[in-house]
Amino acid sequence: MELKDKVIVITGGGRGLGRSMALELADKGARIALVDMHGADLEITARLCMEKGADAHCFVCNVTNESAVEGLFEEIATKLGAIHGLVNNAGITRDAMLVKAKDGEVVSKMSLDKWNQVIAVNLTGTFLCAREAAAKMIELGNHGCIINISSISRSGNMGQTNYTASKAGAEAMAVTWAKELARYGIRAASIAPGFIATDMVMAMKPEALEKLSSQIPLRRLGKPEEIARTVTFILENDYISGRCFEIDGALRI
Ligand code: CAA
């Protein structure tokens, strides 16, 4: 797909990886629909895109709310027309050990609240946005592409029972949609970033970050632009579907 003038929706577009994706897509001349819970962050990303001459629009939405997501995609289609791409990037962490014990006694557990919060945003939000985007892509008669942002953690990472479950799900759902939606000309794929220099990773306990970083064969954290460039690579290549791209400095080999 040639990205010039194509409408691409990015959830979690206010900051971090989402902002970097928006700037990369702005360079390609795409029209960008930025979605986030936080309007102020969205405005900054949109301004940065517009400074590059791109058309960028802000939509404040909680992706865990079914009726809000239905309304979101109606509004995007009404304002911008056919939707060509969706990047399911909105995601949160609420890390805790499944069970932590000291001297043979359980001192803490991952709470159900932490589980539910992460599953709601990362898994349910991804499902709802993809469902509504796919329906619009079909209704408006064009082909499209859905990219789920998974994570290296999808294969298991200490302290992340909730996040790993959601990110394994995000990858698997992309495979399901690649199979289901191919008949409508819609592609689906996922990206599994390793440890990228964003606020989410920098908020880790310094000891844990140190431990993990020291294991990265390329000896550095990834840059948000390196994930953003993978997004445009997938969008632009019409024969990519169903695959997960691991961008992790060789951490998982
Ligand atoms: N990898 C390796 N070892 C880890 C680890 C990890 N991811 N997380 C914790 N550990 C180790 C600790 O170093 C510690 O080891 P020692 O007992 O040998 O000192 C042990 O596990 C217990 O950990 P804590 O004492 O820290 O336990 P806690 O209950 O106080 O805190 C925690 C638990 C909040 C989960 C904390 O350990 C933590 O923040 N861990 C990091 C979790 C993580 O990797 N998060 C990734 C966030 S970034 C992200 O998710 C983006 C992405 O897509 C990759």
Residues whose N, C-alpha, C, O or C-beta is under 5 A from the ligand:
A	BS01	CAA	T93 D95 A96 M97 K100 S150 S151 I152 S153 N157 M158 G159 P193 G194 F195 M200 V201 M204 K205 A208 K211
